[in-house]
Amino acid sequence: MLMRNPEYKTVGNLELDVSSDGHSPAAMLLGQIVLLLLFVVAIMLRSLSG
């Protein structure tokens, strides 16, 4: 299978390397949501204590 389609395999490996290095869009979105929630909690705590 690898011998029949070496070009396909190399392209697939390159795409996998890029996606694993740059993170998936879902992971980036999840990280942004978590950061946004942390900022909201920090602002709420600051306003409640002040």
N, C-alpha and C positions, 0 to 999 in steps of 0.2 A: 504494500500500500504506500509506504514512504518512497519506494523506488519509482513507482508509477507517476506520482505527482509531487516531485520535490519542490517545485515553485509554489504550489498551493500551501505546502507545509511551511515554507519559509515566510510567506506572506502572513499566514495565520499566526506564526510565532511572533513576528514583528508587531502585529496588531495587538496580541496579548500583552507584549512588553509595554507598549504605549498605554494600553488601558490600565494595566496594573500600576504603572508608574504615575499616571495622571489621575488616578482614582475614578470611579464611576460617577456619573451625574447624580445618581441616587444618594451615594455616600456624601457627595459635596452638599447636596440639598439638605440632607439630614444634619450635617455639621453646622450649616448656616442656621437651621431652625433651632438647634441646641444652643448656639451662641446667642441668638435672638432671645430665647427664653431666659438664659442666664442674665442678660442685660435687663430684661423686664423685671425679673425677680430682684435684682440689685437696686433698680430704681424704686420699686415698691417698698422694699425694706428701708431704703434711705428716706423716703417720704413719710413712712409710718413712724420712724424713730425720731424724725426731726420736728 
